[in-house]
């Protein structure tokens, strides 16, 4: 009895895979997406260093935001003055880093 169920399941799986296949192949849909670059072109194409720099800046500020979340948790157990000084100091460091990157021209998108 279990052999019959096994055979029926395999037949159903085989039939569903045949029925569900798409009959058309599109070049754009079948090619892998590589960060906006056309994978059919030369692989020695120069990579935009500015794009990489923007990604690193995003990661740095994203990690800094995750460091702000535990500060909310310690708000109840710490002194209000100490809490405000820590928050202000942390935000000044973040704003100084943002201003530095802006002043260096890392945030202006040029081609």
VMD Tcl script that builds the backbone (N, CA, C; Angstrom):
set m [mol new atoms 333]
animate dup $m
set s [atomselect $m all]
$s set {name element resname resid chain x y z} {
  {N N UNK 1 A 0.811 -1.205 0.000}
  {CA C UNK 1 A 0.000 0.000 0.000}
  {C C UNK 1 A 0.858 1.275 0.000}
  {N N UNK 2 A 1.935 1.254 0.791}
  {CA C UNK 2 A 2.795 2.435 0.845}
  {C C UNK 2 A 3.531 2.650 -0.479}
  {N N UNK 3 A 3.817 1.579 -1.189}
  {CA C UNK 3 A 4.473 1.702 -2.486}
  {C C UNK 3 A 3.559 2.383 -3.502}
  {N N UNK 4 A 2.288 2.091 -3.444}
  {CA C UNK 4 A 1.322 2.721 -4.364}
  {C C UNK 4 A 1.230 4.219 -4.074}
  {N N UNK 5 A 1.193 4.590 -2.799}
  {CA C UNK 5 A 1.140 6.006 -2.421}
  {C C UNK 5 A 2.419 6.713 -2.871}
  {N N UNK 6 A 3.553 6.062 -2.711}
  {CA C UNK 6 A 4.823 6.637 -3.140}
  {C C UNK 6 A 4.845 6.878 -4.649}
  {N N UNK 7 A 4.366 5.927 -5.419}
  {CA C UNK 7 A 4.333 6.057 -6.879}
  {C C UNK 7 A 3.369 7.166 -7.299}
  {N N UNK 8 A 2.211 7.237 -6.659}
  {CA C UNK 8 A 1.233 8.289 -6.988}
  {C C UNK 8 A 1.807 9.667 -6.674}
  {N N UNK 9 A 2.482 9.797 -5.528}
  {CA C UNK 9 A 3.100 11.088 -5.170}
  {C C UNK 9 A 4.168 11.490 -6.186}
  {N N UNK 10 A 4.990 10.559 -6.594}
  {CA C UNK 10 A 6.021 10.874 -7.591}
  {C C UNK 10 A 5.418 11.260 -8.925}
  {N N UNK 11 A 4.364 10.604 -9.332}
  {CA C UNK 11 A 3.695 10.948 -10.586}
  {C C UNK 11 A 3.099 12.348 -10.502}
  {N N UNK 12 A 2.469 12.677 -9.369}
  {CA C UNK 12 A 1.892 14.017 -9.196}
  {C C UNK 12 A 2.965 15.102 -9.182}
  {N N UNK 13 A 4.070 14.836 -8.534}
  {CA C UNK 13 A 5.173 15.805 -8.520}
  {C C UNK 13 A 5.720 16.006 -9.929}
  {N N UNK 14 A 5.892 14.926 -10.670}
  {CA C UNK 14 A 6.395 15.015 -12.039}
  {C C UNK 14 A 5.424 15.792 -12.927}
  {N N UNK 15 A 4.131 15.502 -12.817}
  {CA C UNK 15 A 3.135 16.203 -13.639}
  {C C UNK 15 A 3.038 17.680 -13.273}
  {N N UNK 16 A 3.109 18.000 -12.006}
  {CA C UNK 16 A 3.026 19.415 -11.618}
  {C C UNK 16 A 4.248 20.194 -12.077}
  {N N UNK 17 A 5.419 19.558 -12.101}
  {CA C UNK 17 A 6.605 20.263 -12.593}
  {C C UNK 17 A 6.534 20.484 -14.103}
  {N N UNK 18 A 5.937 19.574 -14.833}
  {CA C UNK 18 A 5.796 19.744 -16.285}
  {C C UNK 18 A 4.766 20.828 -16.595}
  {N N UNK 19 A 3.664 20.823 -15.874}
  {CA C UNK 19 A 2.590 21.788 -16.136}
  {C C UNK 19 A 3.000 23.202 -15.750}
  {N N UNK 20 A 3.766 23.354 -14.687}
  {CA C UNK 20 A 4.071 24.690 -14.178}
  {C C UNK 20 A 5.232 25.375 -14.877}
  {N N UNK 21 A 5.931 24.714 -15.774}
  {CA C UNK 21 A 7.063 25.329 -16.457}
  {C C UNK 21 A 6.585 26.400 -17.429}
  {N N UNK 22 A 7.330 27.500 -17.449}
  {CA C UNK 22 A 7.025 28.568 -18.395}
  {C C UNK 22 A 7.623 28.218 -19.748}
  {N N UNK 23 A 6.917 28.603 -20.787}
  {CA C UNK 23 A 7.345 28.216 -22.125}
  {C C UNK 23 A 8.231 29.264 -22.790}
  {N N UNK 24 A 8.296 30.481 -22.242}
  {CA C UNK 24 A 9.124 31.501 -22.870}
  {C C UNK 24 A 10.326 31.810 -21.981}
  {N N UNK 25 A 11.443 32.144 -22.620}
  {CA C UNK 25 A 12.666 32.494 -21.908}
  {C C UNK 25 A 13.030 33.917 -22.296}
  {N N UNK 26 A 13.087 34.779 -21.302}
  {CA C UNK 26 A 13.437 36.182 -21.520}
  {C C UNK 26 A 14.896 36.382 -21.100}
  {N N UNK 27 A 15.664 37.082 -21.910}
  {CA C UNK 27 A 17.080 37.287 -21.618}
  {C C UNK 27 A 17.263 38.065 -20.326}
  {N N UNK 28 A 16.456 39.091 -20.117}
  {CA C UNK 28 A 16.598 39.916 -18.922}
  {C C UNK 28 A 16.209 39.153 -17.659}
  {N N UNK 29 A 15.170 38.353 -17.755}
  {CA C UNK 29 A 14.712 37.624 -16.568}
  {C C UNK 29 A 15.591 36.428 -16.245}
  {N N UNK 30 A 16.236 35.848 -17.240}
  {CA C UNK 30 A 17.064 34.680 -16.984}
  {C C UNK 30 A 18.494 35.051 -16.587}
  {N N UNK 31 A 18.889 36.320 -16.756}
  {CA C UNK 31 A 20.244 36.722 -16.379}
  {C C UNK 31 A 20.267 37.170 -14.915}
  {N N UNK 32 A 21.380 36.963 -14.229}
  {CA C UNK 32 A 21.463 37.364 -12.821}
  {C C UNK 32 A 21.562 38.877 -12.691}
  {N N UNK 33 A 21.045 39.400 -11.594}
  {CA C UNK 33 A 21.115 40.835 -11.339}
  {C C UNK 33 A 22.338 41.116 -10.496}
  {N N UNK 34 A 23.246 41.917 -11.007}
  {CA C UNK 34 A 24.500 42.197 -10.322}
  {C C UNK 34 A 24.606 43.689 -10.012}
  {N N UNK 35 A 23.919 44.157 -9.023}
  {CA C UNK 35 A 24.019 45.532 -8.523}
  {C C UNK 35 A 23.828 46.571 -9.621}
  {N N UNK 36 A 22.971 46.326 -10.551}
  {CA C UNK 36 A 22.690 47.292 -11.597}
  {C C UNK 36 A 23.629 47.213 -12.781}
  {N N UNK 37 A 24.632 46.356 -12.741}
  {CA C UNK 37 A 25.564 46.220 -13.849}
  {C C UNK 37 A 25.078 45.122 -14.783}
  {N N UNK 38 A 25.263 45.306 -16.061}
  {CA C UNK 38 A 24.873 44.305 -17.043}
  {C C UNK 38 A 25.882 43.171 -17.014}
  {N N UNK 39 A 25.480 41.947 -16.639}
  {CA C UNK 39 A 26.450 40.853 -16.547}
  {C C UNK 39 A 26.939 40.366 -17.901}
  {N N UNK 40 A 26.311 40.789 -18.996}
  {CA C UNK 40 A 26.723 40.341 -20.327}
  {C C UNK 40 A 27.877 41.175 -20.874}
  {N N UNK 41 A 28.184 42.308 -20.197}
  {CA C UNK 41 A 29.256 43.168 -20.691}
  {C C UNK 41 A 30.592 42.714 -20.104}
  {N N UNK 42 A 31.625 43.496 -20.337}
  {CA C UNK 42 A 32.970 43.162 -19.890}
  {C C UNK 42 A 33.040 43.085 -18.370}
  {N N UNK 43 A 33.727 42.081 -17.853}
  {CA C UNK 43 A 33.848 41.930 -16.410}
  {C C UNK 43 A 34.934 42.827 -15.834}
  {N N UNK 44 A 35.721 43.437 -16.667}
  {CA C UNK 44 A 36.792 44.329 -16.215}
  {C C UNK 44 A 36.374 45.794 -16.220}
  {N N UNK 45 A 35.078 46.027 -16.154}
  {CA C UNK 45 A 34.560 47.386 -16.124}
  {C C UNK 45 A 34.909 48.029 -14.781}
  {N N UNK 46 A 35.370 49.266 -14.764}
  {CA C UNK 46 A 35.743 49.882 -13.479}
  {C C UNK 46 A 34.524 50.080 -12.579}
  {N N UNK 47 A 34.712 49.777 -11.297}
  {CA C UNK 47 A 33.635 49.903 -10.312}
  {C C UNK 47 A 33.657 51.310 -9.737}
  {N N UNK 48 A 32.478 51.877 -9.549}
  {CA C UNK 48 A 32.385 53.225 -9.015}
  {C C UNK 48 A 32.755 53.225 -7.539}
  {N N UNK 49 A 33.857 53.868 -7.207}
  {CA C UNK 49 A 34.301 53.946 -5.817}
  {C C UNK 49 A 33.351 54.800 -5.000}
  {N N UNK 50 A 32.703 55.742 -5.638}
  {CA C UNK 50 A 31.753 56.603 -4.927}
  {C C UNK 50 A 30.537 55.796 -4.459}
  {N N UNK 51 A 30.079 54.868 -5.272}
  {CA C UNK 51 A 28.978 53.988 -4.879}
  {C C UNK 51 A 29.357 53.168 -3.653}
  {N N UNK 52 A 30.571 52.646 -3.637}
  {CA C UNK 52 A 31.058 51.881 -2.496}
  {C C UNK 52 A 31.145 52.756 -1.252}
  {N N UNK 53 A 31.602 53.995 -1.396}
  {CA C UNK 53 A 31.730 54.910 -0.257}
  {C C UNK 53 A 30.364 55.240 0.346}
  {N N UNK 54 A 29.365 55.455 -0.500}
  {CA C UNK 54 A 28.008 55.716 -0.003}
  {C C UNK 54 A 27.489 54.509 0.768}
  {N N UNK 55 A 27.770 53.308 0.285}
  {CA C UNK 55 A 27.319 52.091 0.982}
  {C C UNK 55 A 27.995 51.958 2.340}
  {N N UNK 56 A 29.275 52.277 2.430}
  {CA C UNK 56 A 29.988 52.197 3.708}
  {C C UNK 56 A 29.463 53.244 4.685}
  {N N UNK 57 A 29.196 54.444 4.208}
  {CA C UNK 57 A 28.639 55.492 5.070}
  {C C UNK 57 A 27.268 55.077 5.580}
  {N N UNK 58 A 26.462 54.478 4.725}
  {CA C UNK 58 A 25.157 53.992 5.173}
  {C C UNK 58 A 25.308 52.948 6.266}
  {N N UNK 59 A 26.232 52.010 6.098}
  {CA C UNK 59 A 26.434 50.980 7.111}
  {C C UNK 59 A 26.906 51.565 8.433}
  {N N UNK 60 A 27.791 52.550 8.371}
  {CA C UNK 60 A 28.277 53.182 9.601}
  {C C UNK 60 A 27.135 53.844 10.347}
  {N N UNK 61 A 26.315 54.629 9.658}
  {CA C UNK 61 A 25.220 55.311 10.334}
  {C C UNK 61 A 24.106 54.343 10.730}
  {N N UNK 62 A 23.965 53.245 10.025}
  {CA C UNK 62 A 22.984 52.243 10.407}
  {C C UNK 62 A 23.389 51.564 11.716}
  {N N UNK 63 A 24.665 51.271 11.861}
  {CA C UNK 63 A 25.157 50.685 13.115}
  {C C UNK 63 A 25.017 51.685 14.260}
  {N N UNK 64 A 25.242 52.950 13.986}
  {CA C UNK 64 A 25.099 53.968 15.034}
  {C C UNK 64 A 23.658 54.062 15.520}
  {N N UNK 65 A 22.713 53.894 14.636}
  {CA C UNK 65 A 21.308 53.915 15.046}
  {C C UNK 65 A 20.997 52.728 15.949}
  {N N UNK 66 A 21.584 51.572 15.654}
  {CA C UNK 66 A 21.344 50.418 16.529}
  {C C UNK 66 A 21.989 50.607 17.889}
  {N N UNK 67 A 22.987 51.460 17.992}
  {CA C UNK 67 A 23.567 51.762 19.297}
  {C C UNK 67 A 22.692 52.715 20.097}
  {N N UNK 68 A 21.815 53.456 19.435}
  {CA C UNK 68 A 20.915 54.363 20.146}
  {C C UNK 68 A 19.771 53.631 20.841}
  {N N UNK 69 A 19.380 52.471 20.344}
  {CA C UNK 69 A 18.228 51.752 20.903}
  {C C UNK 69 A 18.448 51.327 22.354}
  {N N UNK 70 A 19.610 50.777 22.746}
  {CA C UNK 70 A 19.774 50.419 24.163}
  {C C UNK 70 A 19.799 51.620 25.102}
  {N N UNK 71 A 20.125 52.780 24.585}
  {CA C UNK 71 A 20.131 53.972 25.431}
  {C C UNK 71 A 18.731 54.263 25.940}
  {N N UNK 72 A 17.719 53.978 25.156}
  {CA C UNK 72 A 16.340 54.171 25.591}
  {C C UNK 72 A 16.022 53.230 26.752}
  {N N UNK 73 A 16.571 52.034 26.720}
  {CA C UNK 73 A 16.313 51.062 27.782}
  {C C UNK 73 A 16.910 51.494 29.126}
  {N N UNK 74 A 18.076 52.152 29.103}
  {CA C UNK 74 A 18.709 52.539 30.363}
  {C C UNK 74 A 18.202 53.882 30.874}
  {N N UNK 75 A 17.263 54.468 30.165}
  {CA C UNK 75 A 16.746 55.772 30.586}
  {C C UNK 75 A 16.092 55.700 31.962}
  {N N UNK 76 A 15.425 54.594 32.275}
  {CA C UNK 76 A 14.719 54.471 33.554}
  {C C UNK 76 A 15.659 54.278 34.729}
  {N N UNK 77 A 16.806 53.657 34.499}
  {CA C UNK 77 A 17.679 53.339 35.625}
  {C C UNK 77 A 18.805 54.345 35.817}
  {N N UNK 78 A 18.960 55.324 34.942}
  {CA C UNK 78 A 20.056 56.279 35.077}
  {C C UNK 78 A 19.535 57.652 35.476}
  {N N UNK 79 A 20.466 58.475 35.895}
  {CA C UNK 79 A 20.170 59.850 36.260}
  {C C UNK 79 A 19.816 60.635 35.000}
  {N N UNK 80 A 18.854 61.525 35.095}
  {CA C UNK 80 A 18.393 62.276 33.921}
  {C C UNK 80 A 19.501 63.142 33.337}
  {N N UNK 81 A 20.287 63.767 34.196}
  {CA C UNK 81 A 21.370 64.628 33.709}
  {C C UNK 81 A 22.426 63.804 32.976}
  {N N UNK 82 A 22.818 62.674 33.555}
  {CA C UNK 82 A 23.796 61.810 32.886}
  {C C UNK 82 A 23.252 61.269 31.575}
  {N N UNK 83 A 21.986 60.890 31.576}
  {CA C UNK 83 A 21.356 60.364 30.369}
  {C C UNK 83 A 21.360 61.404 29.253}
  {N N UNK 84 A 20.989 62.637 29.588}
  {CA C UNK 84 A 20.952 63.696 28.568}
  {C C UNK 84 A 22.351 64.017 28.058}
  {N N UNK 85 A 23.342 63.997 28.946}
  {CA C UNK 85 A 24.715 64.285 28.508}
  {C C UNK 85 A 25.223 63.195 27.560}
  {N N UNK 86 A 24.906 61.938 27.857}
  {CA C UNK 86 A 25.337 60.835 26.987}
  {C C UNK 86 A 24.668 60.942 25.621}
  {N N UNK 87 A 23.360 61.206 25.628}
  {CA C UNK 87 A 22.628 61.335 24.351}
  {C C UNK 87 A 23.158 62.498 23.530}
  {N N UNK 88 A 23.341 63.642 24.166}
  {CA C UNK 88 A 23.820 64.829 23.431}
  {C C UNK 88 A 25.226 64.582 22.889}
  {N N UNK 89 A 26.098 63.978 23.694}
  {CA C UNK 89 A 27.460 63.684 23.236}
  {C C UNK 89 A 27.448 62.720 22.052}
  {N N UNK 90 A 26.631 61.698 22.120}
  {CA C UNK 90 A 26.532 60.717 21.042}
  {C C UNK 90 A 25.992 61.361 19.769}
  {N N UNK 91 A 24.956 62.184 19.896}
  {CA C UNK 91 A 24.397 62.840 18.712}
  {C C UNK 91 A 25.355 63.869 18.125}
  {N N UNK 92 A 26.140 64.543 18.974}
  {CA C UNK 92 A 27.139 65.487 18.456}
  {C C UNK 92 A 28.190 64.747 17.638}
  {N N UNK 93 A 28.611 63.573 18.116}
  {CA C UNK 93 A 29.581 62.779 17.351}
  {C C UNK 93 A 28.988 62.366 16.004}
  {N N UNK 94 A 27.720 61.930 16.005}
  {CA C UNK 94 A 27.074 61.549 14.740}
  {C C UNK 94 A 26.949 62.734 13.786}
  {N N UNK 95 A 26.512 63.863 14.308}
  {CA C UNK 95 A 26.358 65.047 13.454}
  {C C UNK 95 A 27.704 65.562 12.952}
  {N N UNK 96 A 28.741 65.466 13.784}
  {CA C UNK 96 A 30.071 65.871 13.343}
  {C C UNK 96 A 30.560 64.963 12.208}
  {N N UNK 97 A 30.321 63.654 12.325}
  {CA C UNK 97 A 30.697 62.729 11.249}
  {C C UNK 97 A 29.934 63.004 9.962}
  {N N UNK 98 A 28.642 63.305 10.099}
  {CA C UNK 98 A 27.835 63.628 8.925}
  {C C UNK 98 A 28.318 64.915 8.267}
  {N N UNK 99 A 28.612 65.917 9.087}
  {CA C UNK 99 A 29.119 67.181 8.545}
  {C C UNK 99 A 30.467 66.978 7.856}
  {N N UNK 100 A 31.331 66.160 8.440}
  {CA C UNK 100 A 32.641 65.896 7.849}
  {C C UNK 100 A 32.501 65.225 6.482}
  {N N UNK 101 A 31.629 64.217 6.403}
  {CA C UNK 101 A 31.411 63.545 5.123}
  {C C UNK 101 A 30.802 64.487 4.091}
  {N N UNK 102 A 29.909 65.345 4.532}
  {CA C UNK 102 A 29.288 66.309 3.630}
  {C C UNK 102 A 30.316 67.333 3.155}
  {N N UNK 103 A 31.170 67.784 4.076}
  {CA C UNK 103 A 32.186 68.778 3.737}
  {C C UNK 103 A 33.238 68.196 2.790}
  {N N UNK 104 A 33.539 66.909 2.905}
  {CA C UNK 104 A 34.512 66.262 2.032}
  {C C UNK 104 A 33.935 65.971 0.644}
  {N N UNK 105 A 32.609 66.105 0.499}
  {CA C UNK 105 A 31.973 65.880 -0.789}
  {C C UNK 105 A 31.604 64.428 -1.036}
  {N N UNK 106 A 31.594 63.616 0.024}
  {CA C UNK 106 A 31.287 62.199 -0.149}
  {C C UNK 106 A 29.801 61.965 -0.361}
  {N N UNK 107 A 28.975 62.905 0.006}
  {CA C UNK 107 A 27.527 62.717 -0.113}
  {C C UNK 107 A 26.940 63.311 -1.382}
  {N N UNK 108 A 27.743 63.986 -2.187}
  {CA C UNK 108 A 27.239 64.519 -3.450}
  {C C UNK 108 A 27.404 63.450 -4.508}
  {N N UNK 109 A 26.313 63.134 -5.174}
  {CA C UNK 109 A 26.331 62.073 -6.172}
  {C C UNK 109 A 26.695 62.654 -7.526}
  {N N UNK 110 A 27.888 62.317 -7.991}
  {CA C UNK 110 A 28.346 62.782 -9.309}
  {C C UNK 110 A 28.691 61.579 -10.163}
  {N N UNK 111 A 28.548 61.746 -11.463}
  {CA C UNK 111 A 28.869 60.635 -12.373}
  {C C UNK 111 A 30.216 60.784 -12.965}
}
mol reanalyze $m
mol bondsrecalc $m
mol representation Tube
mol addrep $m
